[in-house]
Amino acid sequence: MKPDSVQRGRKGNTVGSGWCMIKSNDEAYILGLWCADGYHRTSSVGLSNINPELIRRFSEFLRSQYPPHRLRLRIYIPDGAVVDDGLLGSIAKTKCCKVRKARRTAYHIYVNSRPLLRSFIKARNERLQMKRDFILPYIAGRFDGDGSVNSNLKKDFRIVYRNYEDAESDSRLLRRIHPYRISIYRYKKARTYCVYVSQKDAPKLAKELLPYSANLQAMTTSPRRD
């Protein structure tokens, strides 16, 4: 499927003043992860993913904001699939559901909190005001949620977005760190936009994101020998 190149130049729009949420690298990462794979309804906010490590990171953030009994975890288990033992029992209110058609176990962690949901939405809408120090952790979260790169971390670096405005805004954030050569493509059939980092810049960006990204750390960790 061949993508259509998208013209750059549209400017993001920031609303309001002040930064309501981001005060640490961990919070910046969580915001990026939520922007990529976040879940929200009228009064609840959380994360859905098949990667137990990402669910664990998000649950640690929720624990830092609320007592354990406020957290909810749903696990969707296909026939014959394995559930991560570290998550089972770690959250008191856990519900397991059998799913026939799914191929992999999926996890859904959330908390009912309108104030937290408002904070997430405000932080997402105002992220162009983000301090420079928090940009890389934020992008690492987006990458872990919706990104990919070649196994050698040297090419095919991309992050998928649901709309052009988000893709353009994050491209602008990245260029505050370094003049990365970035292209944005539209995939008509998938109804998504993809930020591609040039092959020459991909290794540098991957190295910059490595301290924050769970997925990149997993890719660079050698198998343990027992």
N, C-alpha and C positions, 0 to 999 in steps of 0.2 A: 504494500500500500504506500504510494508515494505521497508525501506531505506537500502542502502548499506553503510557500514562504509567506510570512506576514510582515508587512511594512512596520518598522519601528518608528518611534517619534511621539507617540501619544503619551502625555504626561499623566502620572497618577494624581489622584486627588486626596489630600489629607484633610481631615476634618477635626476640629477641636484642637486643644492644646494640652500639654501634659501627657505623661505616660502612665497608664493605669495599672500595669501589671509587671512589665519586664524589669526585674531588679537583679537578675543573676543569669549566668550561662544556662543553668538548668531550666529556668523559666522560659528563656528564649528558645531552647530546644523543644520544650513541651508545646509552646505556641506553634512552632513549625510543624511538629508532628500532628497536632490537632488540625491545623489548616489543611494538611494533606489527607488524613484519614479520620478526622474528627466526626463525632456524632453529636447532634443536639436536637432537642425538641423544645416545647414551650418552657419547661422548667427543669430539664436535665441536660447534662453535658458529659461526654466521655469519648472513648476511642474504640474502634473496631479494627481488628487486625488478625492475621494468622501467625504472626511472629510473637511468641511468648515474651521475648525480651522487651519488645516495644510495649506490650501490655504491662509488663512489670515496671518499666520506667514510668509509665503514665500513672499506675496505681500508687507508686511511691510519691509522686507529686500530689495526688489526691489525699493521701495520708497526711501529707504535710499541711493540708488545708482543713481537713475534717477528721473527726474521730472515726475509727475503723468501722463502727456499726452503720455509718452513713453510706459506705461503698456498696455497690452491687456488681456482681460478675455473672455473666452468662457465657456458657461454653457450648458451642454447637459441634457435635461429634458425629462424623460419618461412621458407618459400619466398619469395624476393624481398625479405626484410627487410634492414635495414642494421644493422651492428654498430658501436658507438661506437669510433672509432679510438684514443681515449685509453686504453681498457682493453685493447685487443689488444696483446700484447707487454709490458704493464706488469707482468704477473705470470707468472713463468716456467712454472708448472704450470697451464696453461690448456687446457681441453677444450671444443671446440665441437660441439654436437649439433644436427642438423636435426630440426625439429618441424613436421609438416604442418598440424595443426589450429590451432595458436596464431596469433594475429594480430600480436603484437608480440614483439620480442626480449626475452628475460628473462635476468637475470644472477643467479648464485648464488656468493657469496664466502664462504669458510669456512676455519677452521683446526682441526686436531685438537688439543684441549687440554681435559682434564677440569678442571684448576684454573681456567681462564678461564670455563668453563661454570658452575662452582660460584659464581664471583664474580658473574656476571651474575644467576643465580637468586637469590642472597642480596641483591644490590642491588635487584632487582625486588621481592622480598618485604618489604624494609625501607624502601622509598622514602618512606613517610610520615615517616620520621626525617630526610629530606633537608634540608639547609640551604636556607634561603629563597633564597639567591642562585642556586641551581642549579635551581629549579623551572621557570623560563621556558625554559631550554635543554632540559630534559627534555621539557616539553610540546611544544616545537617539534619534537623528534624523533618524538614520538607523532603529531603533526599531519602531518608529512611522510610518515609511514608509512601512516596510516589516516584522515587528515583531509581536509576540503575547505571552501572558502568561496567566496562569490560573487566574480566577477572584479574587482569594485570594492572588495573586502575589507570590505564593510559589512553583509552579512547572510548567512544560511545557513551560519554557522560551526558545524562539527560534527566530532566524532571518533568513530569506530566502535570498539567493544570486543566481545570474545568472551563476556565475562561481566559481571554486574552489579557484582561486587566491585571489579574493576579500574576500571570507570567511576566508581563512587562514590569510590574512593580518589583518583583523579586530580581529581575535582571538589573534593574537600577540599583538595588541594594548591593548586589554582587560587584557592580562596577565601582562602588564606593570603597571596596577592599582592594581591587586591582582592575586594570582595564582589560578584563576578560573579553575574548571574542565570542560573542553569544549570538545565536540565531533562534528565532521563534518560528515554529512551523504549526500549521493547522492541519489536523487530520479530520476530514469532513465526516467520514463514516463513523468514526469513534466519537466525534463531537468533542474533541479535546485539543489542547494546545501543548506543545512540547518545547521546552527550553533546552537547546543543545549547546554545549561548551565545546569549542574547537579542540581538535586532537592535540594541538600544541599546548593548550592551556589546561586540558583535563588533568594531567598528572599533578600540576601545581594545586589546583582546586581540591583534588582528592586528598592531597597531603595536608592542606589547610583544614579540611573537614574531619580528618581522621581522629583527632582527640575527642570529638564530640559524637561522631556517628557510630551507632551500634552495628549497623550493617557493614560499614567499611572495616571496623575493628574485627568483625567476624571473618571477613574476607582475607584479612592479613594475618590472622592467628593460625599458627601451625597446629595440626592435630596433636592432641596429647597422647603420650605413650604410657600406658599403665604398666 
